[in-house]
Amino acid sequence: MKKFDALKEYINIKNVIKIRAYGKSMLPAIKEGDTITINKNIDNLKYGDIILYYNPSNQDDIYVLHRIISSVKDNMFLTKGDNNRYVDQPVRKSYIIGKAILIIPKKE
């Protein structure tokens, strides 16, 4: 959780962060090595938005970049990787770091 707190603090100061995508869960929209710009503004999240969030049940302190597929109830969202078969566990808004606003493909 320390990494999460530090990242939240950093994005609150800078308003945006850039991350590099790893894995294949968001293919074809996001490929491994793509650079994603994340904005801290999460006031108007909706279906289709791609969000970066912390998964507290993940022992490896890994962040997840997946698409919102629905809102379950106040401040809770369902997400799924575009290339994944199953929906993720519900995500609390308090665990969301930001929303993807720009995807820059990796140069081949």
HELIX and SHEET records of a PDB file:
HELIX    1   1 LYS A    2  LYS A   14  1                                  13    
HELIX    2   2 LYS A   93  TYR A   95  5                                   3    
SHEET    1   A 7 VAL A  16  ARG A  20  0                                        
SHEET    2   A 7 THR A  35  ASN A  39 -1                                        
SHEET    3   A 7 ILE A  96  ILE A 104 -1                                        
SHEET    4   A 7 ILE A  50  TYR A  54 -1                                        
SHEET    5   A 7 TYR A  63  LYS A  73 -1                                        
SHEET    6   A 7 MET A  76  LYS A  80 -1                                        
SHEET    7   A 7 VAL A  91  ARG A  92 -1                                        
END                                                                             
